[in-house]
Amino acid sequence: MTAWVLTAAASALIAAILLGIVCGLLGTFVVVRRMALTGDMLSHAVLPGIVVGLAWDPDRNPLLVLACAVAAGVIGSMTMTAILKSTRLKPDAVLALVLSVFFALGIAMISRLQPAGVQAFLYGQVAAIDHSDLLLLGVVALLTITLIPLAFRVIGIVSFDPAFSRLLGLPVRWNEVGFFLPLSLVS
């Protein structure tokens, strides 16, 4: 019994450390882009994806639910980017708009589909993380820790000055997708 408690505590500690590193790496670029509400927006935007994943597979396959949640997060991010480019709204207003629309959509889907286990996926418990979840988090952390330094110059230029990066011929759109994908994964 004592060995299990230590294993669960070690898993929780490792998960917290990995999340701290990944969120710190990605969070600096979120702050530079002046999108402080992005984490809140993504955490609410993934709700429809979680509901779809849980309704699609009653066995609650975590990879399927994660894939659906990431897809919803990327759609939310791309919606935010499209609204920012086509209107004069400030980034925080657009983030709040996307946050509320996706959250309302998720709540409507919950009341319509009524999948089991939505709260467990939303709130989670770091102390109850299992080895497969920890492995998935480790892979995401490893990819993020590896790719951010490799693409640091491009991400930095696009984050600080998107107009200048377009003049340089950098793939701004693909950079945004590549940035919001790991951000959606850890949200």
DRENPA-3360 file (N, C-alpha, C; in nm, 2 decimals, always signed):
BEGIN
1 = MTAWVLTA = +0.08/-0.12/+0.00/+0.00/+0.00/+0.00/+0.09/+0.13/+0.00 ~ +0.19/+0.13/+0.08/+0.28/+0.24/+0.08/+0.35/+0.27/-0.05 ~ +0.39/+0.16/-0.12/+0.45/+0.17/-0.25/+0.36/+0.24/-0.35 ~ +0.23/+0.21/-0.35/+0.13/+0.27/-0.44/+0.11/+0.42/-0.41 ~ +0.11/+0.45/-0.28/+0.10/+0.60/-0.25/+0.22/+0.67/-0.30 ~ +0.34/+0.61/-0.28/+0.46/+0.68/-0.33/+0.45/+0.69/-0.49 ~ +0.41/+0.59/-0.55/+0.40/+0.59/-0.70/+0.30/+0.70/-0.74 ~ +0.19/+0.70/-0.68/+0.09/+0.80/-0.71/+0.14/+0.94/-0.68;
9 = AASALIAA = +0.21/+0.96/-0.57/+0.26/+1.09/-0.54/+0.37/+1.13/-0.64 ~ +0.46/+1.03/-0.67/+0.56/+1.06/-0.77/+0.50/+1.10/-0.91 ~ +0.40/+1.02/-0.95/+0.33/+1.06/-1.08/+0.27/+1.19/-1.07 ~ +0.21/+1.23/-0.96/+0.15/+1.36/-0.95/+0.26/+1.47/-0.95 ~ +0.37/+1.45/-0.89/+0.48/+1.55/-0.89/+0.54/+1.56/-1.03 ~ +0.56/+1.45/-1.09/+0.62/+1.45/-1.23/+0.52/+1.53/-1.32 ~ +0.39/+1.50/-1.31/+0.29/+1.56/-1.40/+0.29/+1.71/-1.37 ~ +0.30/+1.75/-1.25/+0.29/+1.90/-1.21/+0.42/+1.97/-1.27;
17 = ILLGIVCG = +0.53/+1.90/-1.26/+0.66/+1.96/-1.31/+0.65/+1.97/-1.46 ~ +0.61/+1.87/-1.53/+0.60/+1.87/-1.67/+0.51/+1.98/-1.72 ~ +0.39/+1.99/-1.66/+0.29/+2.10/-1.69/+0.35/+2.23/-1.66 ~ +0.42/+2.25/-1.55/+0.48/+2.38/-1.52/+0.58/+2.42/-1.63 ~ +0.67/+2.33/-1.67/+0.77/+2.36/-1.77/+0.70/+2.40/-1.91 ~ +0.61/+2.31/-1.95/+0.55/+2.34/-2.08/+0.46/+2.46/-2.08 ~ +0.39/+2.48/-1.97/+0.30/+2.61/-1.97/+0.39/+2.73/-1.95 ~ +0.50/+2.72/-1.89/+0.60/+2.83/-1.88/+0.66/+2.87/-2.01;
25 = LLGTFVVV = +0.70/+2.76/-2.09/+0.75/+2.79/-2.22/+0.65/+2.85/-2.31 ~ +0.53/+2.80/-2.32/+0.43/+2.85/-2.41/+0.37/+2.98/-2.35 ~ +0.36/+3.00/-2.22/+0.30/+3.11/-2.16/+0.38/+3.24/-2.19 ~ +0.51/+3.23/-2.21/+0.59/+3.35/-2.24/+0.54/+3.41/-2.37 ~ +0.52/+3.33/-2.47/+0.48/+3.37/-2.60/+0.33/+3.42/-2.60 ~ +0.25/+3.37/-2.51/+0.11/+3.41/-2.50/+0.12/+3.56/-2.44 ~ +0.20/+3.58/-2.35/+0.21/+3.72/-2.29/+0.27/+3.82/-2.39 ~ +0.37/+3.77/-2.47/+0.42/+3.86/-2.57/+0.32/+3.90/-2.67;
33 = RRMALTGD = +0.23/+3.80/-2.71/+0.13/+3.83/-2.81/+0.01/+3.91/-2.75 ~ +0.02/+3.95/-2.62/-0.08/+4.02/-2.55/-0.22/+3.95/-2.55 ~ -0.21/+3.82/-2.53/-0.33/+3.74/-2.53/-0.34/+3.66/-2.39 ~ -0.35/+3.74/-2.29/-0.35/+3.68/-2.15/-0.47/+3.59/-2.13 ~ -0.58/+3.61/-2.19/-0.69/+3.52/-2.17/-0.69/+3.40/-2.26 ~ -0.58/+3.37/-2.33/-0.58/+3.26/-2.42/-0.59/+3.13/-2.35 ~ -0.53/+3.11/-2.24/-0.55/+2.99/-2.16/-0.69/+2.96/-2.12 ~ -0.76/+3.07/-2.07/-0.90/+3.06/-2.04/-0.98/+3.03/-2.16;
41 = MLSHAVLP = -0.95/+3.09/-2.27/-1.03/+3.07/-2.39/-1.01/+2.92/-2.44 ~ -0.89/+2.87/-2.43/-0.87/+2.74/-2.48/-0.93/+2.64/-2.38 ~ -0.92/+2.66/-2.26/-0.98/+2.57/-2.16/-1.14/+2.56/-2.18 ~ -1.20/+2.67/-2.22/-1.34/+2.67/-2.25/-1.37/+2.62/-2.39 ~ -1.28/+2.65/-2.48/-1.30/+2.61/-2.62/-1.30/+2.46/-2.64 ~ -1.22/+2.39/-2.56/-1.21/+2.24/-2.57/-1.33/+2.17/-2.52 ~ -1.42/+2.24/-2.45/-1.54/+2.17/-2.39/-1.62/+2.10/-2.50 ~ -1.65/+2.16/-2.61/-1.73/+2.09/-2.71/-1.66/+1.96/-2.76;
49 = GIVVGLAW = -1.53/+1.97/-2.77/-1.45/+1.85/-2.82/-1.45/+1.74/-2.72 ~ -1.44/+1.78/-2.59/-1.45/+1.67/-2.48/-1.59/+1.61/-2.49 ~ -1.69/+1.68/-2.50/-1.83/+1.63/-2.51/-1.84/+1.54/-2.63 ~ -1.79/+1.58/-2.74/-1.80/+1.49/-2.86/-1.72/+1.37/-2.84 ~ -1.60/+1.38/-2.79/-1.52/+1.26/-2.77/-1.59/+1.16/-2.67 ~ -1.65/+1.21/-2.56/-1.71/+1.12/-2.47/-1.84/+1.06/-2.52 ~ -1.91/+1.14/-2.60/-2.04/+1.09/-2.66/-2.01/+0.99/-2.77 ~ -1.90/+1.01/-2.84/-1.86/+0.92/-2.95/-1.81/+0.78/-2.90;
57 = DPDRNPLL = -1.74/+0.78/-2.79/-1.68/+0.66/-2.74/-1.72/+0.64/-2.59 ~ -1.83/+0.57/-2.56/-1.87/+0.55/-2.42/-1.76/+0.49/-2.33 ~ -1.66/+0.42/-2.39/-1.55/+0.36/-2.31/-1.45/+0.47/-2.26 ~ -1.47/+0.59/-2.31/-1.39/+0.71/-2.27/-1.24/+0.69/-2.30 ~ -1.21/+0.65/-2.42/-1.07/+0.64/-2.47/-1.01/+0.78/-2.45 ~ -0.90/+0.79/-2.37/-0.84/+0.92/-2.35/-0.78/+0.98/-2.47 ~ -0.73/+0.90/-2.56/-0.67/+0.96/-2.68/-0.77/+1.02/-2.78 ~ -0.89/+0.95/-2.79/-0.99/+1.00/-2.87/-1.05/+1.13/-2.81;
65 = VLACAVAA = -1.07/+1.13/-2.68/-1.12/+1.25/-2.62/-1.02/+1.37/-2.63 ~ -0.89/+1.34/-2.61/-0.79/+1.44/-2.63/-0.78/+1.49/-2.77 ~ -0.79/+1.40/-2.87/-0.79/+1.44/-3.01/-0.91/+1.53/-3.04 ~ -1.03/+1.50/-2.99/-1.15/+1.58/-3.01/-1.13/+1.72/-2.94 ~ -1.07/+1.72/-2.82/-1.05/+1.84/-2.75/-0.95/+1.93/-2.82 ~ -0.84/+1.87/-2.87/-0.74/+1.95/-2.94/-0.80/+2.01/-3.07 ~ -0.88/+1.93/-3.14/-0.94/+1.98/-3.26/-1.03/+2.10/-3.23 ~ -1.11/+2.09/-3.12/-1.20/+2.20/-3.08/-1.11/+2.32/-3.04;
73 = GVIGSMTM = -1.00/+2.30/-2.97/-0.91/+2.41/-2.93/-0.85/+2.48/-3.05 ~ -0.81/+2.40/-3.15/-0.75/+2.46/-3.27/-0.85/+2.54/-3.35 ~ -0.98/+2.48/-3.35/-1.08/+2.55/-3.42/-1.11/+2.68/-3.35 ~ -1.12/+2.68/-3.22/-1.13/+2.80/-3.14/-1.02/+2.90/-3.16 ~ -0.90/+2.86/-3.17/-0.79/+2.95/-3.19/-0.79/+3.01/-3.33 ~ -0.83/+2.93/-3.43/-0.84/+2.98/-3.57/-0.96/+3.07/-3.58 ~ -1.06/+3.05/-3.51/-1.18/+3.14/-3.51/-1.13/+3.27/-3.45 ~ -1.06/+3.27/-3.34/-1.01/+3.39/-3.28/-0.92/+3.47/-3.37;
81 = TAILKSTR = -0.83/+3.40/-3.44/-0.74/+3.46/-3.54/-0.82/+3.52/-3.65 ~ -0.92/+3.45/-3.70/-1.00/+3.51/-3.81/-1.07/+3.63/-3.77 ~ -1.13/+3.63/-3.65/-1.20/+3.75/-3.60/-1.11/+3.87/-3.58 ~ -0.99/+3.84/-3.53/-0.89/+3.94/-3.51/-0.85/+4.01/-3.64 ~ -0.83/+3.93/-3.74/-0.79/+3.98/-3.87/-0.90/+4.06/-3.94 ~ -1.02/+4.02/-3.92/-1.13/+4.08/-4.00/-1.21/+4.19/-3.92 ~ -1.18/+4.22/-3.80/-1.24/+4.32/-3.72/-1.14/+4.41/-3.65 ~ -1.19/+4.51/-3.59/-1.10/+4.60/-3.51/-1.11/+4.58/-3.36;
89 = LKPDAVLA = -1.17/+4.47/-3.33/-1.18/+4.43/-3.19/-1.04/+4.41/-3.13 ~ -1.03/+4.44/-3.00/-0.91/+4.41/-2.93/-0.90/+4.26/-2.90 ~ -0.77/+4.21/-2.89/-0.75/+4.07/-2.86/-0.83/+4.02/-2.74 ~ -0.83/+4.09/-2.63/-0.90/+4.04/-2.51/-1.05/+4.03/-2.54 ~ -1.11/+4.12/-2.61/-1.25/+4.11/-2.64/-1.28/+3.99/-2.73 ~ -1.19/+3.97/-2.83/-1.21/+3.85/-2.91/-1.20/+3.72/-2.83 ~ -1.10/+3.72/-2.75/-1.08/+3.60/-2.66/-1.21/+3.57/-2.58 ~ -1.26/+3.68/-2.52/-1.38/+3.66/-2.43/-1.50/+3.62/-2.52;
97 = LVLSVFFA = -1.51/+3.67/-2.64/-1.62/+3.63/-2.73/-1.61/+3.48/-2.77 ~ -1.49/+3.44/-2.81/-1.47/+3.30/-2.85/-1.49/+3.21/-2.72 ~ -1.44/+3.25/-2.61/-1.46/+3.17/-2.48/-1.60/+3.15/-2.45 ~ -1.68/+3.25/-2.46/-1.83/+3.24/-2.42/-1.90/+3.16/-2.52 ~ -1.87/+3.18/-2.65/-1.95/+3.10/-2.76/-1.92/+2.95/-2.75 ~ -1.79/+2.92/-2.74/-1.75/+2.78/-2.73/-1.80/+2.71/-2.60 ~ -1.80/+2.79/-2.49/-1.85/+2.73/-2.37/-2.00/+2.71/-2.37 ~ -2.07/+2.80/-2.43/-2.21/+2.79/-2.45/-2.25/+2.67/-2.54;
105 = LGIAMISR = -2.17/+2.65/-2.64/-2.19/+2.54/-2.73/-2.16/+2.41/-2.66 ~ -2.06/+2.40/-2.58/-2.03/+2.29/-2.50/-2.14/+2.25/-2.40 ~ -2.19/+2.35/-2.33/-2.30/+2.33/-2.23/-2.43/+2.28/-2.31 ~ -2.46/+2.34/-2.42/-2.57/+2.30/-2.50/-2.55/+2.15/-2.54 ~ -2.43/+2.11/-2.58/-2.40/+1.98/-2.62/-2.42/+1.88/-2.51 ~ -2.37/+1.92/-2.39/-2.39/+1.84/-2.27/-2.53/+1.81/-2.24 ~ -2.62/+1.92/-2.25/-2.76/+1.90/-2.22/-2.83/+1.81/-2.33 ~ -2.78/+1.82/-2.45/-2.84/+1.74/-2.56/-2.79/+1.59/-2.56;
113 = LQPAGVQA = -2.66/+1.58/-2.55/-2.60/+1.44/-2.57/-2.59/+1.37/-2.43 ~ -2.57/+1.44/-2.32/-2.56/+1.38/-2.19/-2.46/+1.27/-2.18 ~ -2.33/+1.30/-2.22/-2.23/+1.20/-2.20/-2.19/+1.19/-2.05 ~ -2.14/+1.07/-2.01/-2.10/+1.05/-1.88/-1.95/+1.08/-1.86 ~ -1.91/+1.14/-1.75/-1.77/+1.16/-1.72/-1.72/+1.30/-1.77 ~ -1.80/+1.39/-1.80/-1.75/+1.52/-1.85/-1.67/+1.59/-1.73 ~ -1.73/+1.59/-1.61/-1.67/+1.66/-1.50/-1.53/+1.60/-1.47 ~ -1.51/+1.47/-1.48/-1.39/+1.41/-1.45/-1.28/+1.45/-1.55;
121 = FLYGQVAA = -1.32/+1.47/-1.68/-1.22/+1.52/-1.78/-1.19/+1.67/-1.76 ~ -1.29/+1.74/-1.72/-1.27/+1.89/-1.71/-1.19/+1.92/-1.59 ~ -1.23/+1.87/-1.47/-1.16/+1.91/-1.35/-1.03/+1.82/-1.32 ~ -1.04/+1.69/-1.35/-0.93/+1.61/-1.33/-0.88/+1.61/-1.19 ~ -0.78/+1.52/-1.16/-0.72/+1.51/-1.03/-0.57/+1.47/-1.06 ~ -0.48/+1.56/-1.03/-0.34/+1.53/-1.06/-0.29/+1.41/-0.97 ~ -0.35/+1.39/-0.86/-0.31/+1.28/-0.77/-0.36/+1.15/-0.83 ~ -0.46/+1.15/-0.92/-0.51/+1.02/-0.97/-0.46/+1.00/-1.11;
129 = IDHSDLLL = -0.36/+1.07/-1.16/-0.31/+1.05/-1.29/-0.25/+0.91/-1.31 ~ -0.28/+0.84/-1.41/-0.23/+0.71/-1.43/-0.11/+0.71/-1.53 ~ -0.05/+0.60/-1.55/+0.08/+0.59/-1.62/+0.06/+0.63/-1.77 ~ -0.05/+0.59/-1.83/-0.07/+0.62/-1.97/-0.09/+0.78/-1.99 ~ -0.16/+0.84/-1.90/-0.18/+0.99/-1.90/-0.04/+1.06/-1.88 ~ +0.04/+1.00/-1.79/+0.17/+1.06/-1.76/+0.26/+1.04/-1.88 ~ +0.25/+0.93/-1.95/+0.33/+0.91/-2.07/+0.29/+1.00/-2.18 ~ +0.16/+1.02/-2.20/+0.11/+1.12/-2.30/+0.16/+1.26/-2.26;
137 = LGVVALLT = +0.15/+1.30/-2.14/+0.20/+1.43/-2.10/+0.35/+1.44/-2.12 ~ +0.42/+1.33/-2.09/+0.57/+1.33/-2.12/+0.60/+1.35/-2.26 ~ +0.53/+1.29/-2.35/+0.55/+1.30/-2.50/+0.52/+1.45/-2.54 ~ +0.41/+1.50/-2.50/+0.38/+1.64/-2.53/+0.48/+1.74/-2.47 ~ +0.53/+1.71/-2.35/+0.63/+1.80/-2.29/+0.76/+1.78/-2.37 ~ +0.80/+1.66/-2.40/+0.92/+1.64/-2.48/+0.92/+1.71/-2.61 ~ +0.81/+1.70/-2.68/+0.79/+1.77/-2.81/+0.80/+1.92/-2.80 ~ +0.73/+1.97/-2.70/+0.73/+2.11/-2.68/+0.87/+2.16/-2.64;
145 = ITLIPLAF = +0.93/+2.09/-2.55/+1.07/+2.13/-2.50/+1.17/+2.12/-2.61 ~ +1.15/+2.03/-2.70/+1.24/+2.02/-2.82/+1.21/+2.12/-2.93 ~ +1.08/+2.14/-2.96/+1.05/+2.22/-3.07/+1.06/+2.37/-3.05 ~ +1.03/+2.42/-2.93/+1.03/+2.56/-2.90/+1.17/+2.62/-2.92 ~ +1.28/+2.55/-2.86/+1.41/+2.61/-2.89/+1.45/+2.60/-3.04 ~ +1.40/+2.50/-3.11/+1.44/+2.49/-3.25/+1.37/+2.60/-3.33 ~ +1.25/+2.63/-3.30/+1.17/+2.73/-3.37/+1.16/+2.87/-3.30 ~ +1.26/+2.89/-3.21/+1.25/+3.01/-3.12/+1.25/+3.14/-3.20;
153 = RVIGIVSF = +1.34/+3.15/-3.29/+1.36/+3.27/-3.37/+1.23/+3.30/-3.45 ~ +1.17/+3.20/-3.51/+1.05/+3.22/-3.59/+0.93/+3.26/-3.50 ~ +0.92/+3.18/-3.39/+0.81/+3.20/-3.30/+0.82/+3.34/-3.24 ~ +0.94/+3.38/-3.20/+0.97/+3.51/-3.15/+0.94/+3.62/-3.24 ~ +0.98/+3.61/-3.36/+0.95/+3.72/-3.46/+0.80/+3.73/-3.49 ~ +0.74/+3.62/-3.51/+0.59/+3.62/-3.53/+0.52/+3.67/-3.41 ~ +0.56/+3.64/-3.29/+0.49/+3.68/-3.17/+0.51/+3.83/-3.15 ~ +0.63/+3.88/-3.17/+0.66/+4.02/-3.14/+0.60/+4.11/-3.25;
161 = DPAFSRLL = +0.61/+4.07/-3.38/+0.57/+4.16/-3.49/+0.52/+4.07/-3.61 ~ +0.39/+4.04/-3.61/+0.34/+3.96/-3.72/+0.35/+4.02/-3.86 ~ +0.34/+4.16/-3.86/+0.34/+4.23/-3.99/+0.49/+4.22/-4.05 ~ +0.59/+4.24/-3.96/+0.72/+4.23/-4.00/+0.76/+4.09/-4.05 ~ +0.71/+3.99/-3.98/+0.73/+3.85/-4.01/+0.67/+3.81/-4.15 ~ +0.56/+3.88/-4.18/+0.50/+3.85/-4.32/+0.59/+3.92/-4.42 ~ +0.64/+4.03/-4.39/+0.74/+4.10/-4.49/+0.86/+4.01/-4.51 ~ +0.90/+3.94/-4.41/+1.02/+3.85/-4.42/+0.98/+3.72/-4.50;
169 = GLPVRWNE = +0.85/+3.70/-4.52/+0.81/+3.58/-4.59/+0.80/+3.46/-4.50 ~ +0.79/+3.48/-4.37/+0.77/+3.37/-4.27/+0.63/+3.32/-4.28 ~ +0.61/+3.19/-4.26/+0.47/+3.13/-4.27/+0.40/+3.16/-4.14 ~ +0.34/+3.28/-4.13/+0.27/+3.33/-4.00/+0.15/+3.24/-3.97 ~ +0.07/+3.20/-4.07/-0.05/+3.12/-4.04/-0.01/+2.98/-3.99 ~ +0.09/+2.92/-4.05/+0.14/+2.79/-4.00/+0.20/+2.80/-3.87 ~ +0.27/+2.91/-3.84/+0.33/+2.93/-3.71/+0.23/+2.94/-3.60 ~ +0.12/+3.01/-3.63/+0.01/+3.02/-3.54/-0.06/+2.88/-3.51;
177 = VGFFLPLS = -0.08/+2.80/-3.61/-0.14/+2.67/-3.59/-0.04/+2.59/-3.51 ~ +0.09/+2.59/-3.54/+0.19/+2.52/-3.47/+0.21/+2.56/-3.33 ~ +0.18/+2.69/-3.30/+0.18/+2.74/-3.16/+0.06/+2.70/-3.08 ~ -0.06/+2.71/-3.14/-0.18/+2.69/-3.07/-0.21/+2.54/-3.05 ~ -0.15/+2.45/-3.13/-0.16/+2.31/-3.12/-0.11/+2.26/-2.98 ~ +0.02/+2.28/-2.95/+0.06/+2.24/-2.81/-0.01/+2.31/-2.70 ~ -0.04/+2.44/-2.73/-0.11/+2.51/-2.62/-0.25/+2.45/-2.60 ~ -0.32/+2.40/-2.70/-0.44/+2.33/-2.69/-0.42/+2.20/-2.61;
185 = LVS = -0.31/+2.13/-2.64/-0.29/+2.00/-2.58/-0.27/+2.02/-2.43 ~ -0.20/+2.12/-2.38/-0.18/+2.13/-2.24/-0.29/+2.20/-2.17 ~ -0.38/+2.26/-2.24/-0.50/+2.33/-2.18/-0.60/+2.23/-2.14;
% end
